[in-house]
Amino acid sequence: MMKIWLRRNFSALMALSPALLIVLVVYVGCTIWSVRISLTDSHILPSDHYVGLHNYVRLLNTDRWNTSVGNLVFFGFMFIIASLVTGTLMAILMDQRIKGEALFRTIYLYPLAMSFIVTGLIWEWILQPTLGIQKMMRNFGFAHFHFDWINHSSTVLYTVALAAVWQGSGLVMAIMLAGLRGVDDEIWKAARIEGISPVRTYISIVLPMLGGAIATVTVLLALTVVRLFDLIIAMTGGGPGDSSEVPAKFIYDYLFDHQDIGLATAASTLMLGFVLVFIGPWQIWQWRRDVRGAGR
């Protein structure tokens, strides 16, 4: 049985072998190497002196790390909820077959084509009190207008979330719109016959049918949260103080500036664990759905 399968798929396996090799060596291999290094007393260069979980204990007792994780959780909650709501509302608007749909779709998706570095620089200029909105309003005669959230530790994460939602909501819109366009017209006809309002139809019937799309979007947004680095670097640099510090920047600083490889790899291993917490259940759900679909 195995020989027959190999004979039939030999060409495909040969074509995929370079990609498989890259995955095994670059991704899996480097991940295992990082986990190993996190268990050693490595500083400027990797070391073979094992210290067990010492780096993890030291990491969890580091105030800067705990602050960065708290900031990431707070930012992630705002970003995911706001992106889901904004992107879904935009998708519902586009689903009304409005005039100029292609133009609006391009406008909504335009931020998605930018890197987070570009997005961060744009919004850093917009929110900078001496350059952006505050300066513009004062030029219009509102001398006491204040909008300097980016310079205050209590509000800086809101500005970062605003920039991220501006870019991420287009992705939500595209995926949700594809799901909405796949809804059977008979459902809408039945809802109109029953006298159900469009708003109630969306909330009670249509959106619950798009559970797969919502789950996919949520996982993609969550992965964006975990990888958050370049937007912070471009907008705030982690400041004021450490009020916008995130784990990715913590890892970067301890790897290159503090030259503490052991602590940095311990932090990256914990972040890998966070990613698996999000991806694992989603992958299991996808697999079960595929199995159910194949069994029908």
Secondary structure, 3 states (H helix, E strand, C coil): CHHHHHHHCHHHHHHHHHHHHHHHHHHHHHHHHHHHHHCECCCCCCCCCECCCHHHHHHHCCHHHHHHHHHHHHHHHHHHHHHHHHHHHHHHHHCCCCCCHHHHHHHHHHHHHCCHHHHHHHHHHHHCCCCCHHHHHHHCCCCCCCCCHHHCCCCHHHHHHHHHHHHHHHHHHHHHHHHHHCCCHHHHHHHHHCCCCHHHHHHHHHHHHCHHHHHHHHHHHHHHHHCCCHHHHHHCCCCCCCCCCCHHHHHHHHHHHCCCHHHHHHHHHHHHHHHHHHHHHHHHHHHHHHHHHHHC
